[in-house]
């Protein structure tokens, strides 16, 4: 019983996390697609997942961290300041004004 309760708590935390991310990046196709997978395979809500998949297709599923900042306050300035970045090879860490790390790509983790 304890393990089931732990699974339910974990699912609730994941749901809350996805909702916060979607509030911040509502037009990010990659986030929409991943949340759709969560709904389909974890929450067993394929009908709701389909809506998120559809929106993800409309928005596109960019792999770019800089693309995730588009439409956010300071997003254009960030992209302009960063200049040409090859996100597959260059490390990229995005930190807000409060010092909170928002995003880290794979090369930066290596």
LOVO-624349 format. One record per atom (N, C-alpha, C): residue number from 1; residue in one letter; atom name; x, y, z. Coordinates in steps of 0.02 Angstrom, whole numbers, plus 50000, padded with zeros to 5 digits. Example, Ala and Ser with C-alpha at 12.3 -4.5 7.8 and 13.67 -1.06 7.14 Angstrom:
REM LOVO-624349
filum = 1	bami = A	kolmi = N	xx = 50660	yy = 49716	zz = 50390;
filum = 1	bami = A	kolmi = CA	xx = 50615	yy = 49775	zz = 50390;
filum = 1	bami = A	kolmi = C	xx = 50660	yy = 49835	zz = 50390;
filum = 2	bami = S	kolmi = N	xx = 50642	yy = 49888	zz = 50354;
filum = 2	bami = S	kolmi = CA	xx = 50684	yy = 49947	zz = 50357;
filum = 2	bami = S	kolmi = C	xx = 50645	yy = 50002	zz = 50394;
REM end
This chain:
REM LOVO-624349
filum = 1	bami = X	kolmi = N	xx = 50041	yy = 49940	zz = 50000;
filum = 1	bami = X	kolmi = CA	xx = 50000	yy = 50000	zz = 50000;
filum = 1	bami = X	kolmi = C	xx = 50043	yy = 50063	zz = 50000;
filum = 2	bami = X	kolmi = N	xx = 50097	yy = 50062	zz = 50037;
filum = 2	bami = X	kolmi = CA	xx = 50142	yy = 50120	zz = 50041;
filum = 2	bami = X	kolmi = C	xx = 50172	yy = 50136	zz = 49973;
filum = 3	bami = X	kolmi = N	xx = 50189	yy = 50083	zz = 49936;
filum = 3	bami = X	kolmi = CA	xx = 50218	yy = 50094	zz = 49869;
filum = 3	bami = X	kolmi = C	xx = 50168	yy = 50126	zz = 49821;
filum = 4	bami = X	kolmi = N	xx = 50105	yy = 50105	zz = 49826;
filum = 4	bami = X	kolmi = CA	xx = 50053	yy = 50135	zz = 49784;
filum = 4	bami = X	kolmi = C	xx = 50043	yy = 50209	zz = 49802;
filum = 5	bami = X	kolmi = N	xx = 50044	yy = 50224	zz = 49866;
filum = 5	bami = X	kolmi = CA	xx = 50037	yy = 50293	zz = 49888;
filum = 5	bami = X	kolmi = C	xx = 50096	yy = 50335	zz = 49862;
filum = 6	bami = X	kolmi = N	xx = 50156	yy = 50306	zz = 49864;
filum = 6	bami = X	kolmi = CA	xx = 50215	yy = 50341	zz = 49840;
filum = 6	bami = X	kolmi = C	xx = 50209	yy = 50354	zz = 49764;
filum = 7	bami = X	kolmi = N	xx = 50183	yy = 50304	zz = 49727;
filum = 7	bami = X	kolmi = CA	xx = 50174	yy = 50313	zz = 49655;
filum = 7	bami = X	kolmi = C	xx = 50123	yy = 50368	zz = 49642;
filum = 8	bami = X	kolmi = N	xx = 50069	yy = 50370	zz = 49680;
filum = 8	bami = X	kolmi = CA	xx = 50018	yy = 50421	zz = 49670;
filum = 8	bami = X	kolmi = C	xx = 50045	yy = 50490	zz = 49686;
filum = 9	bami = X	kolmi = N	xx = 50084	yy = 50496	zz = 49740;
filum = 9	bami = X	kolmi = CA	xx = 50114	yy = 50561	zz = 49757;
filum = 9	bami = X	kolmi = C	xx = 50163	yy = 50584	zz = 49703;
filum = 10	bami = X	kolmi = N	xx = 50201	yy = 50537	zz = 49676;
filum = 10	bami = X	kolmi = CA	xx = 50248	yy = 50554	zz = 49623;
filum = 10	bami = X	kolmi = C	xx = 50211	yy = 50577	zz = 49561;
filum = 11	bami = X	kolmi = N	xx = 50157	yy = 50543	zz = 49544;
filum = 11	bami = X	kolmi = CA	xx = 50117	yy = 50564	zz = 49486;
filum = 11	bami = X	kolmi = C	xx = 50088	yy = 50633	zz = 49497;
filum = 12	bami = X	kolmi = N	xx = 50065	yy = 50649	zz = 49557;
filum = 12	bami = X	kolmi = CA	xx = 50037	yy = 50714	zz = 49572;
filum = 12	bami = X	kolmi = C	xx = 50091	yy = 50769	zz = 49567;
filum = 13	bami = X	kolmi = N	xx = 50151	yy = 50754	zz = 49592;
filum = 13	bami = X	kolmi = CA	xx = 50205	yy = 50802	zz = 49586;
filum = 13	bami = X	kolmi = C	xx = 50224	yy = 50814	zz = 49513;
filum = 14	bami = X	kolmi = N	xx = 50226	yy = 50760	zz = 49474;
filum = 14	bami = X	kolmi = CA	xx = 50242	yy = 50766	zz = 49403;
filum = 14	bami = X	kolmi = C	xx = 50189	yy = 50808	zz = 49367;
filum = 15	bami = X	kolmi = N	xx = 50126	yy = 50796	zz = 49383;
filum = 15	bami = X	kolmi = CA	xx = 50072	yy = 50835	zz = 49353;
filum = 15	bami = X	kolmi = C	xx = 50079	yy = 50909	zz = 49370;
filum = 16	bami = X	kolmi = N	xx = 50093	yy = 50924	zz = 49432;
filum = 16	bami = X	kolmi = CA	xx = 50102	yy = 50994	zz = 49453;
filum = 16	bami = X	kolmi = C	xx = 50162	yy = 51025	zz = 49418;
filum = 17	bami = X	kolmi = N	xx = 50215	yy = 50987	zz = 49410;
filum = 17	bami = X	kolmi = CA	xx = 50274	yy = 51013	zz = 49376;
filum = 17	bami = X	kolmi = C	xx = 50259	yy = 51028	zz = 49302;
filum = 18	bami = X	kolmi = N	xx = 50227	yy = 50980	zz = 49268;
filum = 18	bami = X	kolmi = CA	xx = 50208	yy = 50992	zz = 49198;
filum = 18	bami = X	kolmi = C	xx = 50164	yy = 51053	zz = 49191;
filum = 19	bami = X	kolmi = N	xx = 50117	yy = 51062	zz = 49236;
filum = 19	bami = X	kolmi = CA	xx = 50072	yy = 51120	zz = 49232;
filum = 19	bami = X	kolmi = C	xx = 50111	yy = 51185	zz = 49240;
filum = 20	bami = X	kolmi = N	xx = 50159	yy = 51187	zz = 49286;
filum = 20	bami = X	kolmi = CA	xx = 50200	yy = 51247	zz = 49295;
filum = 20	bami = X	kolmi = C	xx = 50240	yy = 51261	zz = 49232;
filum = 21	bami = X	kolmi = N	xx = 50270	yy = 51210	zz = 49203;
filum = 21	bami = X	kolmi = CA	xx = 50310	yy = 51219	zz = 49143;
filum = 21	bami = X	kolmi = C	xx = 50265	yy = 51242	zz = 49085;
filum = 22	bami = X	kolmi = N	xx = 50206	yy = 51213	zz = 49080;
filum = 22	bami = X	kolmi = CA	xx = 50160	yy = 51234	zz = 49026;
filum = 22	bami = X	kolmi = C	xx = 50134	yy = 51305	zz = 49036;
filum = 23	bami = X	kolmi = N	xx = 50127	yy = 51327	zz = 49098;
filum = 23	bami = X	kolmi = CA	xx = 50108	yy = 51396	zz = 49110;
filum = 23	bami = X	kolmi = C	xx = 50163	yy = 51443	zz = 49086;
filum = 24	bami = X	kolmi = N	xx = 50224	yy = 51423	zz = 49095;
filum = 24	bami = X	kolmi = CA	xx = 50281	yy = 51465	zz = 49076;
filum = 24	bami = X	kolmi = C	xx = 50294	yy = 51463	zz = 49001;
filum = 25	bami = X	kolmi = N	xx = 50285	yy = 51404	zz = 48971;
filum = 25	bami = X	kolmi = CA	xx = 50300	yy = 51394	zz = 48899;
filum = 25	bami = X	kolmi = C	xx = 50240	yy = 51362	zz = 48864;
filum = 26	bami = X	kolmi = N	xx = 50184	yy = 51397	zz = 48861;
filum = 26	bami = X	kolmi = CA	xx = 50123	yy = 51367	zz = 48833;
filum = 26	bami = X	kolmi = C	xx = 50127	yy = 51351	zz = 48758;
filum = 27	bami = X	kolmi = N	xx = 50172	yy = 51382	zz = 48722;
filum = 27	bami = X	kolmi = CA	xx = 50177	yy = 51371	zz = 48651;
filum = 27	bami = X	kolmi = C	xx = 50236	yy = 51328	zz = 48631;
filum = 28	bami = X	kolmi = N	xx = 50266	yy = 51293	zz = 48678;
filum = 28	bami = X	kolmi = CA	xx = 50324	yy = 51252	zz = 48663;
filum = 28	bami = X	kolmi = C	xx = 50301	yy = 51182	zz = 48643;
filum = 29	bami = X	kolmi = N	xx = 50311	yy = 51166	zz = 48580;
filum = 29	bami = X	kolmi = CA	xx = 50288	yy = 51102	zz = 48554;
filum = 29	bami = X	kolmi = C	xx = 50319	yy = 51042	zz = 48587;
filum = 30	bami = X	kolmi = N	xx = 50383	yy = 51047	zz = 48605;
filum = 30	bami = X	kolmi = CA	xx = 50417	yy = 50990	zz = 48637;
filum = 30	bami = X	kolmi = C	xx = 50386	yy = 50976	zz = 48705;
filum = 31	bami = X	kolmi = N	xx = 50374	yy = 51028	zz = 48744;
filum = 31	bami = X	kolmi = CA	xx = 50343	yy = 51019	zz = 48810;
filum = 31	bami = X	kolmi = C	xx = 50272	yy = 50991	zz = 48802;
filum = 32	bami = X	kolmi = N	xx = 50235	yy = 51017	zz = 48754;
filum = 32	bami = X	kolmi = CA	xx = 50167	yy = 50992	zz = 48742;
filum = 32	bami = X	kolmi = C	xx = 50168	yy = 50918	zz = 48724;
filum = 33	bami = X	kolmi = N	xx = 50216	yy = 50898	zz = 48682;
filum = 33	bami = X	kolmi = CA	xx = 50221	yy = 50828	zz = 48661;
filum = 33	bami = X	kolmi = C	xx = 50239	yy = 50782	zz = 48720;
filum = 34	bami = X	kolmi = N	xx = 50286	yy = 50804	zz = 48761;
filum = 34	bami = X	kolmi = CA	xx = 50307	yy = 50763	zz = 48818;
filum = 34	bami = X	kolmi = C	xx = 50250	yy = 50757	zz = 48869;
filum = 35	bami = X	kolmi = N	xx = 50214	yy = 50812	zz = 48880;
filum = 35	bami = X	kolmi = CA	xx = 50157	yy = 50809	zz = 48926;
filum = 35	bami = X	kolmi = C	xx = 50103	yy = 50763	zz = 48898;
filum = 36	bami = X	kolmi = N	xx = 50094	yy = 50764	zz = 48832;
filum = 36	bami = X	kolmi = CA	xx = 50046	yy = 50718	zz = 48801;
filum = 36	bami = X	kolmi = C	xx = 50065	yy = 50646	zz = 48814;
filum = 37	bami = X	kolmi = N	xx = 50129	yy = 50630	zz = 48810;
filum = 37	bami = X	kolmi = CA	xx = 50152	yy = 50562	zz = 48824;
filum = 37	bami = X	kolmi = C	xx = 50138	yy = 50544	zz = 48897;
filum = 38	bami = X	kolmi = N	xx = 50151	yy = 50591	zz = 48941;
filum = 38	bami = X	kolmi = CA	xx = 50137	yy = 50579	zz = 49013;
filum = 38	bami = X	kolmi = C	xx = 50063	yy = 50564	zz = 49023;
filum = 39	bami = X	kolmi = N	xx = 50021	yy = 50605	zz = 48991;
filum = 39	bami = X	kolmi = CA	xx = 49948	yy = 50594	zz = 48999;
filum = 39	bami = X	kolmi = C	xx = 49928	yy = 50526	zz = 48970;
filum = 40	bami = X	kolmi = N	xx = 49956	yy = 50508	zz = 48913;
filum = 40	bami = X	kolmi = CA	xx = 49936	yy = 50446	zz = 48881;
filum = 40	bami = X	kolmi = C	xx = 49961	yy = 50384	zz = 48918;
filum = 41	bami = X	kolmi = N	xx = 50025	yy = 50385	zz = 48938;
filum = 41	bami = X	kolmi = CA	xx = 50054	yy = 50323	zz = 48964;
filum = 41	bami = X	kolmi = C	xx = 50056	yy = 50318	zz = 49040;
filum = 42	bami = X	kolmi = N	xx = 50055	yy = 50375	zz = 49075;
filum = 42	bami = X	kolmi = CA	xx = 50056	yy = 50373	zz = 49148;
filum = 42	bami = X	kolmi = C	xx = 49986	yy = 50381	zz = 49177;
filum = 43	bami = X	kolmi = N	xx = 49950	yy = 50431	zz = 49152;
filum = 43	bami = X	kolmi = CA	xx = 49884	yy = 50446	zz = 49179;
filum = 43	bami = X	kolmi = C	xx = 49829	yy = 50408	zz = 49142;
filum = 44	bami = X	kolmi = N	xx = 49847	yy = 50374	zz = 49087;
filum = 44	bami = X	kolmi = CA	xx = 49799	yy = 50336	zz = 49047;
filum = 44	bami = X	kolmi = C	xx = 49740	yy = 50380	zz = 49023;
filum = 45	bami = X	kolmi = N	xx = 49758	yy = 50437	zz = 48994;
filum = 45	bami = X	kolmi = CA	xx = 49709	yy = 50485	zz = 48968;
filum = 45	bami = X	kolmi = C	xx = 49724	yy = 50499	zz = 48894;
filum = 46	bami = X	kolmi = N	xx = 49714	yy = 50449	zz = 48851;
filum = 46	bami = X	kolmi = CA	xx = 49732	yy = 50459	zz = 48781;
filum = 46	bami = X	kolmi = C	xx = 49693	yy = 50514	zz = 48745;
filum = 47	bami = X	kolmi = N	xx = 49631	yy = 50525	zz = 48765;
filum = 47	bami = X	kolmi = CA	xx = 49592	yy = 50579	zz = 48733;
filum = 47	bami = X	kolmi = C	xx = 49621	yy = 50648	zz = 48748;
filum = 48	bami = X	kolmi = N	xx = 49639	yy = 50659	zz = 48811;
filum = 48	bami = X	kolmi = CA	xx = 49669	yy = 50723	zz = 48830;
filum = 48	bami = X	kolmi = C	xx = 49738	yy = 50729	zz = 48799;
filum = 49	bami = X	kolmi = N	xx = 49775	yy = 50673	zz = 48797;
filum = 49	bami = X	kolmi = CA	xx = 49842	yy = 50673	zz = 48767;
filum = 49	bami = X	kolmi = C	xx = 49838	yy = 50694	zz = 48694;
filum = 50	bami = X	kolmi = N	xx = 49788	yy = 50670	zz = 48659;
filum = 50	bami = X	kolmi = CA	xx = 49780	yy = 50686	zz = 48588;
filum = 50	bami = X	kolmi = C	xx = 49776	yy = 50761	zz = 48576;
filum = 51	bami = X	kolmi = N	xx = 49742	yy = 50796	zz = 48622;
filum = 51	bami = X	kolmi = CA	xx = 49737	yy = 50870	zz = 48616;
filum = 51	bami = X	kolmi = C	xx = 49805	yy = 50903	zz = 48621;
filum = 52	bami = X	kolmi = N	xx = 49846	yy = 50877	zz = 48668;
filum = 52	bami = X	kolmi = CA	xx = 49914	yy = 50905	zz = 48676;
filum = 52	bami = X	kolmi = C	xx = 49958	yy = 50887	zz = 48616;
filum = 53	bami = X	kolmi = N	xx = 49951	yy = 50826	zz = 48589;
filum = 53	bami = X	kolmi = CA	xx = 49989	yy = 50807	zz = 48529;
filum = 53	bami = X	kolmi = C	xx = 49971	yy = 50853	zz = 48471;
filum = 54	bami = X	kolmi = N	xx = 49906	yy = 50866	zz = 48463;
filum = 54	bami = X	kolmi = CA	xx = 49883	yy = 50909	zz = 48409;
filum = 54	bami = X	kolmi = C	xx = 49913	yy = 50979	zz = 48415;
filum = 55	bami = X	kolmi = N	xx = 49912	yy = 51006	zz = 48475;
filum = 55	bami = X	kolmi = CA	xx = 49940	yy = 51073	zz = 48486;
filum = 55	bami = X	kolmi = C	xx = 50016	yy = 51072	zz = 48475;
filum = 56	bami = X	kolmi = N	xx = 50049	yy = 51018	zz = 48495;
filum = 56	bami = X	kolmi = CA	xx = 50121	yy = 51011	zz = 48485;
filum = 56	bami = X	kolmi = C	xx = 50138	yy = 51013	zz = 48411;
filum = 57	bami = X	kolmi = N	xx = 50097	yy = 50980	zz = 48370;
filum = 57	bami = X	kolmi = CA	xx = 50108	yy = 50980	zz = 48298;
filum = 57	bami = X	kolmi = C	xx = 50101	yy = 51051	zz = 48270;
filum = 58	bami = X	kolmi = N	xx = 50051	yy = 51087	zz = 48295;
filum = 58	bami = X	kolmi = CA	xx = 50041	yy = 51156	zz = 48272;
filum = 58	bami = X	kolmi = C	xx = 50100	yy = 51201	zz = 48290;
filum = 59	bami = X	kolmi = N	xx = 50126	yy = 51191	zz = 48351;
filum = 59	bami = X	kolmi = CA	xx = 50179	yy = 51234	zz = 48376;
filum = 59	bami = X	kolmi = C	xx = 50248	yy = 51214	zz = 48350;
filum = 60	bami = X	kolmi = N	xx = 50255	yy = 51151	zz = 48330;
filum = 60	bami = X	kolmi = CA	xx = 50321	yy = 51126	zz = 48311;
filum = 60	bami = X	kolmi = C	xx = 50356	yy = 51099	zz = 48373;
filum = 61	bami = X	kolmi = N	xx = 50404	yy = 51055	zz = 48364;
filum = 61	bami = X	kolmi = CA	xx = 50438	yy = 51024	zz = 48421;
filum = 61	bami = X	kolmi = C	xx = 50512	yy = 51039	zz = 48418;
filum = 62	bami = X	kolmi = N	xx = 50529	yy = 51102	zz = 48420;
filum = 62	bami = X	kolmi = CA	xx = 50599	yy = 51123	zz = 48417;
filum = 62	bami = X	kolmi = C	xx = 50639	yy = 51092	zz = 48474;
filum = 63	bami = X	kolmi = N	xx = 50699	yy = 51072	zz = 48459;
filum = 63	bami = X	kolmi = CA	xx = 50745	yy = 51045	zz = 48509;
filum = 63	bami = X	kolmi = C	xx = 50785	yy = 51101	zz = 48541;
filum = 64	bami = X	kolmi = N	xx = 50777	yy = 51162	zz = 48518;
filum = 64	bami = X	kolmi = CA	xx = 50818	yy = 51217	zz = 48539;
filum = 64	bami = X	kolmi = C	xx = 50797	yy = 51246	zz = 48607;
filum = 65	bami = X	kolmi = N	xx = 50845	yy = 51253	zz = 48653;
filum = 65	bami = X	kolmi = CA	xx = 50830	yy = 51285	zz = 48717;
filum = 65	bami = X	kolmi = C	xx = 50816	yy = 51359	zz = 48705;
filum = 66	bami = X	kolmi = N	xx = 50852	yy = 51390	zz = 48659;
filum = 66	bami = X	kolmi = CA	xx = 50839	yy = 51461	zz = 48645;
filum = 66	bami = X	kolmi = C	xx = 50769	yy = 51471	zz = 48617;
filum = 67	bami = X	kolmi = N	xx = 50744	yy = 51422	zz = 48578;
filum = 67	bami = X	kolmi = CA	xx = 50676	yy = 51427	zz = 48551;
filum = 67	bami = X	kolmi = C	xx = 50625	yy = 51425	zz = 48608;
filum = 68	bami = X	kolmi = N	xx = 50642	yy = 51391	zz = 48663;
filum = 68	bami = X	kolmi = CA	xx = 50596	yy = 51388	zz = 48720;
filum = 68	bami = X	kolmi = C	xx = 50586	yy = 51456	zz = 48752;
filum = 69	bami = X	kolmi = N	xx = 50635	yy = 51502	zz = 48742;
filum = 69	bami = X	kolmi = CA	xx = 50629	yy = 51568	zz = 48773;
filum = 69	bami = X	kolmi = C	xx = 50590	yy = 51616	zz = 48729;
filum = 70	bami = X	kolmi = N	xx = 50576	yy = 51597	zz = 48667;
filum = 70	bami = X	kolmi = CA	xx = 50539	yy = 51641	zz = 48622;
filum = 70	bami = X	kolmi = C	xx = 50471	yy = 51657	zz = 48652;
filum = 71	bami = X	kolmi = N	xx = 50453	yy = 51720	zz = 48649;
filum = 71	bami = X	kolmi = CA	xx = 50389	yy = 51742	zz = 48676;
filum = 71	bami = X	kolmi = C	xx = 50390	yy = 51754	zz = 48751;
filum = 72	bami = X	kolmi = N	xx = 50445	yy = 51739	zz = 48784;
filum = 72	bami = X	kolmi = CA	xx = 50452	yy = 51751	zz = 48855;
filum = 72	bami = X	kolmi = C	xx = 50484	yy = 51819	zz = 48865;
filum = 73	bami = X	kolmi = N	xx = 50473	yy = 51852	zz = 48922;
filum = 73	bami = X	kolmi = CA	xx = 50505	yy = 51916	zz = 48935;
filum = 73	bami = X	kolmi = C	xx = 50581	yy = 51909	zz = 48928;
filum = 74	bami = X	kolmi = N	xx = 50611	yy = 51950	zz = 48885;
filum = 74	bami = X	kolmi = CA	xx = 50683	yy = 51948	zz = 48875;
filum = 74	bami = X	kolmi = C	xx = 50706	yy = 51894	zz = 48827;
filum = 75	bami = X	kolmi = N	xx = 50661	yy = 51856	zz = 48799;
filum = 75	bami = X	kolmi = CA	xx = 50679	yy = 51801	zz = 48754;
filum = 75	bami = X	kolmi = C	xx = 50717	yy = 51824	zz = 48692;
filum = 76	bami = X	kolmi = N	xx = 50693	yy = 51877	zz = 48660;
filum = 76	bami = X	kolmi = CA	xx = 50727	yy = 51902	zz = 48600;
filum = 76	bami = X	kolmi = C	xx = 50795	yy = 51930	zz = 48618;
filum = 77	bami = X	kolmi = N	xx = 50800	yy = 51965	zz = 48675;
filum = 77	bami = X	kolmi = CA	xx = 50864	yy = 51993	zz = 48696;
filum = 77	bami = X	kolmi = C	xx = 50914	yy = 51937	zz = 48710;
filum = 78	bami = X	kolmi = N	xx = 50890	yy = 51883	zz = 48740;
filum = 78	bami = X	kolmi = CA	xx = 50933	yy = 51826	zz = 48755;
filum = 78	bami = X	kolmi = C	xx = 50960	yy = 51797	zz = 48690;
filum = 79	bami = X	kolmi = N	xx = 50917	yy = 51786	zz = 48642;
filum = 79	bami = X	kolmi = CA	xx = 50939	yy = 51756	zz = 48579;
filum = 79	bami = X	kolmi = C	xx = 50988	yy = 51802	zz = 48543;
filum = 80	bami = X	kolmi = N	xx = 50975	yy = 51868	zz = 48545;
filum = 80	bami = X	kolmi = CA	xx = 51020	yy = 51916	zz = 48513;
filum = 80	bami = X	kolmi = C	xx = 51088	yy = 51918	zz = 48548;
filum = 81	bami = X	kolmi = N	xx = 51087	yy = 51917	zz = 48615;
filum = 81	bami = X	kolmi = CA	xx = 51150	yy = 51920	zz = 48653;
filum = 81	bami = X	kolmi = C	xx = 51190	yy = 51857	zz = 48644;
filum = 82	bami = X	kolmi = N	xx = 51156	yy = 51800	zz = 48638;
filum = 82	bami = X	kolmi = CA	xx = 51191	yy = 51736	zz = 48632;
filum = 82	bami = X	kolmi = C	xx = 51226	yy = 51730	zz = 48565;
filum = 83	bami = X	kolmi = N	xx = 51199	yy = 51762	zz = 48515;
filum = 83	bami = X	kolmi = CA	xx = 51230	yy = 51756	zz = 48449;
filum = 83	bami = X	kolmi = C	xx = 51223	yy = 51686	zz = 48421;
filum = 84	bami = X	kolmi = N	xx = 51264	yy = 51670	zz = 48371;
filum = 84	bami = X	kolmi = CA	xx = 51260	yy = 51604	zz = 48340;
filum = 84	bami = X	kolmi = C	xx = 51286	yy = 51550	zz = 48388;
filum = 85	bami = X	kolmi = N	xx = 51242	yy = 51505	zz = 48408;
filum = 85	bami = X	kolmi = CA	xx = 51260	yy = 51451	zz = 48454;
filum = 85	bami = X	kolmi = C	xx = 51240	yy = 51385	zz = 48422;
filum = 86	bami = X	kolmi = N	xx = 51286	yy = 51339	zz = 48423;
filum = 86	bami = X	kolmi = CA	xx = 51271	yy = 51271	zz = 48401;
filum = 86	bami = X	kolmi = C	xx = 51253	yy = 51231	zz = 48464;
filum = 87	bami = X	kolmi = N	xx = 51189	yy = 51225	zz = 48477;
filum = 87	bami = X	kolmi = CA	xx = 51166	yy = 51195	zz = 48540;
filum = 87	bami = X	kolmi = C	xx = 51183	yy = 51121	zz = 48545;
filum = 88	bami = X	kolmi = N	xx = 51201	yy = 51089	zz = 48490;
filum = 88	bami = X	kolmi = CA	xx = 51220	yy = 51019	zz = 48493;
filum = 88	bami = X	kolmi = C	xx = 51292	yy = 51011	zz = 48519;
filum = 89	bami = X	kolmi = N	xx = 51332	yy = 51064	zz = 48512;
filum = 89	bami = X	kolmi = CA	xx = 51402	yy = 51060	zz = 48532;
filum = 89	bami = X	kolmi = C	xx = 51422	yy = 51111	zz = 48586;
filum = 90	bami = X	kolmi = N	xx = 51388	yy = 51168	zz = 48588;
filum = 90	bami = X	kolmi = CA	xx = 51404	yy = 51220	zz = 48637;
filum = 90	bami = X	kolmi = C	xx = 51361	yy = 51211	zz = 48699;
filum = 91	bami = X	kolmi = N	xx = 51393	yy = 51218	zz = 48757;
filum = 91	bami = X	kolmi = CA	xx = 51356	yy = 51215	zz = 48820;
filum = 91	bami = X	kolmi = C	xx = 51313	yy = 51278	zz = 48828;
filum = 92	bami = X	kolmi = N	xx = 51252	yy = 51269	zz = 48852;
filum = 92	bami = X	kolmi = CA	xx = 51207	yy = 51325	zz = 48861;
filum = 92	bami = X	kolmi = C	xx = 51171	yy = 51317	zz = 48928;
filum = 93	bami = X	kolmi = N	xx = 51177	yy = 51367	zz = 48971;
filum = 93	bami = X	kolmi = CA	xx = 51142	yy = 51368	zz = 49035;
filum = 93	bami = X	kolmi = C	xx = 51104	yy = 51434	zz = 49038;
filum = 94	bami = X	kolmi = N	xx = 51039	yy = 51431	zz = 49051;
filum = 94	bami = X	kolmi = CA	xx = 50997	yy = 51490	zz = 49054;
filum = 94	bami = X	kolmi = C	xx = 50978	yy = 51501	zz = 49128;
filum = 95	bami = X	kolmi = N	xx = 50996	yy = 51560	zz = 49154;
filum = 95	bami = X	kolmi = CA	xx = 50985	yy = 51577	zz = 49224;
filum = 95	bami = X	kolmi = C	xx = 50945	yy = 51642	zz = 49226;
filum = 96	bami = X	kolmi = N	xx = 50893	yy = 51643	zz = 49269;
filum = 96	bami = X	kolmi = CA	xx = 50853	yy = 51704	zz = 49273;
filum = 96	bami = X	kolmi = C	xx = 50887	yy = 51756	zz = 49318;
filum = 97	bami = X	kolmi = N	xx = 50856	yy = 51815	zz = 49324;
filum = 97	bami = X	kolmi = CA	xx = 50886	yy = 51870	zz = 49363;
filum = 97	bami = X	kolmi = C	xx = 50893	yy = 51853	zz = 49437;
filum = 98	bami = X	kolmi = N	xx = 50853	yy = 51806	zz = 49462;
filum = 98	bami = X	kolmi = CA	xx = 50858	yy = 51786	zz = 49532;
filum = 98	bami = X	kolmi = C	xx = 50912	yy = 51734	zz = 49543;
filum = 99	bami = X	kolmi = N	xx = 50944	yy = 51712	zz = 49491;
filum = 99	bami = X	kolmi = CA	xx = 50997	yy = 51662	zz = 49497;
filum = 99	bami = X	kolmi = C	xx = 50973	yy = 51590	zz = 49492;
filum = 100	bami = X	kolmi = N	xx = 50910	yy = 51580	zz = 49473;
filum = 100	bami = X	kolmi = CA	xx = 50883	yy = 51513	zz = 49466;
filum = 100	bami = X	kolmi = C	xx = 50901	yy = 51485	zz = 49397;
filum = 101	bami = X	kolmi = N	xx = 50930	yy = 51426	zz = 49396;
filum = 101	bami = X	kolmi = CA	xx = 50946	yy = 51393	zz = 49333;
filum = 101	bami = X	kolmi = C	xx = 50880	yy = 51369	zz = 49302;
filum = 102	bami = X	kolmi = N	xx = 50865	yy = 51394	zz = 49243;
filum = 102	bami = X	kolmi = CA	xx = 50802	yy = 51376	zz = 49210;
filum = 102	bami = X	kolmi = C	xx = 50811	yy = 51317	zz = 49162;
filum = 103	bami = X	kolmi = N	xx = 50866	yy = 51316	zz = 49125;
filum = 103	bami = X	kolmi = CA	xx = 50876	yy = 51264	zz = 49075;
filum = 103	bami = X	kolmi = C	xx = 50951	yy = 51251	zz = 49067;
filum = 104	bami = X	kolmi = N	xx = 50968	yy = 51188	zz = 49054;
filum = 104	bami = X	kolmi = CA	xx = 51037	yy = 51168	zz = 49040;
filum = 104	bami = X	kolmi = C	xx = 51035	yy = 51117	zz = 48984;
filum = 105	bami = X	kolmi = N	xx = 51074	yy = 51127	zz = 48932;
filum = 105	bami = X	kolmi = CA	xx = 51074	yy = 51078	zz = 48879;
filum = 105	bami = X	kolmi = C	xx = 51126	yy = 51023	zz = 48892;
filum = 106	bami = X	kolmi = N	xx = 51125	yy = 50971	zz = 48852;
filum = 106	bami = X	kolmi = CA	xx = 51167	yy = 50912	zz = 48864;
filum = 106	bami = X	kolmi = C	xx = 51242	yy = 50929	zz = 48862;
filum = 107	bami = X	kolmi = N	xx = 51267	yy = 50968	zz = 48813;
filum = 107	bami = X	kolmi = CA	xx = 51339	yy = 50982	zz = 48813;
filum = 107	bami = X	kolmi = C	xx = 51362	yy = 51019	zz = 48877;
filum = 108	bami = X	kolmi = N	xx = 51320	yy = 51060	zz = 48906;
filum = 108	bami = X	kolmi = CA	xx = 51339	yy = 51095	zz = 48968;
filum = 108	bami = X	kolmi = C	xx = 51343	yy = 51047	zz = 49027;
filum = 109	bami = X	kolmi = N	xx = 51310	yy = 50991	zz = 49023;
filum = 109	bami = X	kolmi = CA	xx = 51311	yy = 50942	zz = 49077;
filum = 109	bami = X	kolmi = C	xx = 51372	yy = 50896	zz = 49073;
filum = 110	bami = X	kolmi = N	xx = 51405	yy = 50897	zz = 49016;
filum = 110	bami = X	kolmi = CA	xx = 51463	yy = 50852	zz = 49007;
filum = 110	bami = X	kolmi = C	xx = 51525	yy = 50880	zz = 49039;
REM end
